Amino acid sequence: MRIDAILASKQEPVFSFEFFPPKTEDGEANLRRALSELAPLEPDFTSVTYGAGGSTRERTIDIVKSIKAEHGIEAMAHLSCVGTTKEQLSEIVEEIRDAGIDNVLALRGDPPRGETEWRATPGGLEYSTQLIALLAERYDFAVGAACFPEVHPEAPDLASDLRFLKEKVQGGARFLITQLFFDNRLYFDFVREARAAGIEEPIIPGIIPVTNVEQIKRFTSMCGASIPAGLLEQLDLRADDPAAVIELGVAYATAQCADLLARGAPGVHFYTLNKSPSTRAILSAVKLLRPWERQAPLLEDSRSAA
């Protein structure tokens, strides 16, 4: 089922998980375990990331197919412009289509490992807007796109970033998933500004449960996200106690999700890192609490605004 149709038809928040293609046997086992333990929570969809230069392309498509076939869960393939010509992209997209996949998250992608600046592949695409347009014009996918509550690291300011986001929507993106963030004010401020700019598509917040202090510092430095000072202080106090870090990560993300849903977010997209315990605990608690039923909308249009 198309994700835009899922978002349009559901009367309750939409929950989704993101996975990445593993590269080792242990990684394969972790992914299988995570899928088997998270599937009973009945997510509305999952997504599978895509390696630069096709490094995990086949695995991405295979995992998306297996999630749909073995677990009966809708799945979305990520696709980026990195290391690929237009002709190669067309071949990949046709492979995705022929595999019966209905949903694609269209991304520009990050520079390949070891490089600090983005450079388009000769004969390839330079922007995610071009990839979105290619998908929307030639194929019948539900196309999603990324957005950035703290502004894309390469954008000069929020206004410029929103103009580019609007181009994604005008090109065919039908739903948006945010970069990870830890301060919900950033999300709601971003949604308000996006609505003011004429962007009406659902904006799903992306949440990552903290499980490792150094890892989350590395992730946030790479993507331009920030960690609130109070949270960072508490994480550093627990840095030598992995179990305590995980406990705090679960507690913080549960409170964050409950607040988002009570204030009108259309759902939550969990960055699982192919691990199930934290995400399972958070989503189980949220589904029990059902904060959206006691919604205290701070957005002008309540849930529909997000």
C-alpha positions in Angstrom: 0.0 0.0 0.0 1.2 3.5 -0.7 2.4 5.4 2.3 0.6 8.6 1.2 -2.6 6.5 1.2 -1.8 5.1 4.7 -1.3 8.6 6.0 -4.5 9.9 4.4 -6.7 7.0 5.6 -5.6 6.4 9.2 -7.4 8.1 12.0 -4.6 7.5 14.5 -0.9 8.3 14.3 1.3 6.3 11.9 4.3 4.5 13.3 7.3 3.3 11.2 10.8 1.8 11.6 14.0 2.4 9.6 16.5 -0.3 9.1 19.8 -0.6 7.2 21.2 -3.5 5.1 23.8 -5.4 7.3 27.2 -6.3 5.9 28.1 -9.2 8.2 26.5 -12.4 9.4 26.1 -11.0 12.9 24.5 -7.9 11.4 22.1 -10.2 9.5 21.2 -11.9 12.7 20.6 -8.6 14.4 18.3 -7.4 11.7 16.3 -10.7 11.6 15.9 -10.5 15.4 14.9 -6.8 15.3 12.3 -7.5 12.6 10.8 -10.5 14.4 10.6 -8.6 17.7 9.2 -5.3 16.2 6.7 -6.8 13.7 4.2 -7.7 16.5 3.9 -4.0 17.2 2.2 -3.7 13.7 4.1 -0.7 12.3 2.3 1.0 9.4 5.5 0.8 7.3 9.2 0.3 7.4 12.0 1.8 5.4 15.4 0.4 4.4 18.4 2.7 3.7 20.6 2.6 0.6 24.4 2.5 0.3 26.4 5.0 -1.7 27.4 3.8 -5.1 25.1 0.8 -4.9 27.1 -0.7 -2.1 23.9 -2.1 -0.6 21.5 -1.6 -3.4 20.7 -5.3 -3.9 20.4 -5.8 -0.2 18.0 -2.8 0.1 15.6 -4.2 -2.4 15.9 -7.8 -1.1 15.2 -6.6 2.5 12.2 -4.5 1.4 10.8 -7.5 -0.5 11.3 -9.9 2.5 9.7 -7.4 5.0 6.6 -7.3 2.8 6.6 -11.1 2.1 7.6 -12.5 5.4 6.1 -10.0 7.8 3.2 -8.5 5.8 4.4 -5.0 6.6 4.6 -2.2 4.0 8.1 -1.2 3.2 9.9 1.6 1.5 13.2 1.6 -0.3 15.6 4.5 0.1 17.2 5.8 -3.1 20.0 8.4 -3.5 21.9 10.1 -6.3 25.4 9.2 -4.9 27.8 7.4 -7.3 25.1 6.7 -10.0 24.5 8.0 -13.5 21.0 8.9 -14.7 21.0 5.7 -16.8 22.0 3.6 -13.8 19.3 5.3 -11.6 16.7 4.4 -14.2 17.8 0.8 -14.1 17.6 0.8 -10.3 14.2 2.4 -10.3 12.9 -0.2 -12.7 14.3 -2.9 -10.5 12.5 -1.4 -7.6 9.2 -1.2 -9.6 9.5 -4.7 -10.9 10.0 -6.0 -7.3 6.5 -4.7 -6.5 7.7 -1.9 -4.2 5.3 1.0 -4.1 7.2 3.5 -1.9 10.6 5.3 -2.4 12.3 7.8 -0.2 14.2 10.1 -2.6 17.5 11.5 -1.2 20.5 13.3 -2.6 22.7 11.3 -0.3 25.8 12.2 1.7 29.3 12.4 0.2 31.0 9.0 -0.1 33.0 7.8 2.9 36.3 9.7 3.1 34.9 12.8 1.3 33.7 16.0 2.9 32.0 17.8 0.0 29.1 16.7 -2.2 30.0 16.3 -5.9 27.5 15.0 -8.4 28.6 11.9 -10.3 29.4 12.7 -14.0 26.2 12.0 -15.9 24.3 11.8 -12.6 21.8 14.0 -10.7 22.9 16.8 -8.5 19.8 17.4 -6.3 17.1 15.3 -4.6 14.6 17.5 -6.4 15.8 16.0 -9.7 15.4 12.5 -8.4 11.9 13.2 -7.1 10.9 14.7 -10.4 12.3 11.6 -12.2 10.3 9.3 -10.0 7.1 11.2 -10.1 7.1 11.8 -13.8 8.0 8.3 -15.0 6.8 5.9 -12.3 3.8 5.3 -10.0 5.5 5.5 -6.6 4.5 7.2 -3.4 7.6 9.4 -3.1 8.8 10.6 0.2 11.5 13.2 1.0 13.7 14.3 3.9 13.4 17.6 5.8 15.5 19.2 8.5 14.1 20.9 11.6 17.5 22.4 12.3 18.1 23.4 8.7 20.1 21.3 6.2 23.8 21.7 7.0 24.5 23.1 3.5 21.5 25.5 3.5 22.4 29.2 4.3 19.2 29.7 6.3 15.7 28.3 7.1 14.0 30.3 4.3 16.3 28.9 1.7 15.9 25.4 3.1 12.1 25.7 3.0 12.2 27.0 -0.6 14.1 23.9 -1.6 11.7 21.7 0.4 8.8 23.2 -1.4 10.5 22.3 -4.7 10.6 18.7 -3.5 6.8 18.8 -2.8 6.0 20.5 -6.1 8.1 17.9 -7.9 6.1 15.0 -6.5 7.0 14.3 -2.8 3.8 13.3 -1.0 5.1 13.0 2.6 8.2 14.2 4.5 10.3 12.5 7.2 12.5 14.7 9.4 16.1 14.3 10.4 16.6 13.2 14.0 16.1 15.8 16.7 15.9 16.0 20.5 14.0 19.2 21.1 10.4 19.1 20.1 10.2 22.9 19.8 12.4 22.6 16.8 9.9 20.3 15.1 6.8 22.4 15.9 8.5 25.6 14.9 9.6 23.9 11.6 6.1 22.7 10.9 4.7 26.2 11.4 7.2 27.7 9.1 6.6 25.0 6.5 2.9 25.5 6.6 3.4 29.3 6.3 5.6 28.6 3.2 2.7 26.6 1.6 4.0 23.1 2.3 0.9 21.0 3.3 2.2 17.4 3.1 2.5 15.3 6.3 5.7 15.9 8.2 6.6 12.8 10.2 9.1 13.4 13.0 12.2 11.1 13.0 13.2 9.9 16.5 16.3 8.0 17.5 16.6 6.3 20.9 20.0 7.0 22.4 21.9 3.8 23.1 25.5 4.9 23.0 26.9 8.3 24.0 29.8 8.5 21.5 27.7 7.1 18.7 25.0 9.8 19.1 27.6 12.5 19.3 29.0 11.3 16.1 25.6 11.0 14.4 24.6 14.5 15.4 27.9 16.1 14.3 27.5 14.5 10.9 23.9 15.6 10.3 23.9 19.0 11.9 21.5 18.0 14.7 21.9 19.3 18.3 21.7 17.6 21.7 20.1 19.8 24.4 22.5 20.7 27.1 20.6 19.0 29.9 20.3 15.7 27.9 24.0 15.8 27.0 25.0 16.4 30.6 22.9 13.4 31.8 24.3 11.2 29.0 27.9 12.2 29.8 27.2 11.3 33.5 26.2 7.8 32.4 28.8 7.4 29.6 30.6 4.6 31.5 27.4 2.7 32.2 25.9 1.4 29.0 22.7 0.1 30.6 22.1 3.5 32.2 22.5 5.2 28.9 20.0 2.9 27.3 17.5 3.5 30.2 17.8 7.3 29.8 17.5 7.0 26.0 14.3 5.0 26.3 12.8 7.4 29.0 13.7 10.5 27.0 12.4 9.2 23.7 9.2 8.0 25.2 8.5 11.4 26.7 9.5 13.0 23.4 7.1 10.8 21.4 4.2 11.3 23.9 4.6 15.1 23.6 4.8 15.1 19.9 1.7 12.9 19.5 -0.3 14.9 22.1 0.5 18.1 20.2 -0.5 16.9 16.8 2.4 15.1 15.1 1.0 12.6 12.5 3.1 9.8 13.7 6.7 8.8 14.6 9.5 7.3 12.4 12.0 5.4 14.5 15.6 5.2 13.5 16.2 1.7 15.0 19.8 1.1 14.0 18.7 -2.5 13.5 18.1 -2.9 17.3 14.7 -3.7 18.8 14.7 -3.4 22.6 14.6 0.4 22.9 12.2 1.0 20.1 10.0 -1.8 21.3 9.8 -0.4 24.8 9.1 3.2 23.6 6.4 2.3 21.1 4.8 -0.2 23.4 4.5 2.5 26.1 3.3 5.1 23.6 0.6 2.8 22.3 -0.6 2.1 25.9 -0.6 5.8 26.8 -2.3 6.9 23.6 -1.3 10.5 24.1 -3.0 11.6 20.9 -6.4 11.0 22.5 -5.8 13.8 25.0 -4.3 16.0 22.4 -3.4 19.6 23.5 -2.8 21.1 20.1 -0.3 23.9 20.0 -0.3 23.9 16.2 -3.1 26.0 14.7 -4.6 23.2 12.8 -4.0 20.5 15.4 -3.0 17.1 14.0 -3.8 18.0 10.4 -1.2 20.7 10.5 1.6 18.2 11.1 
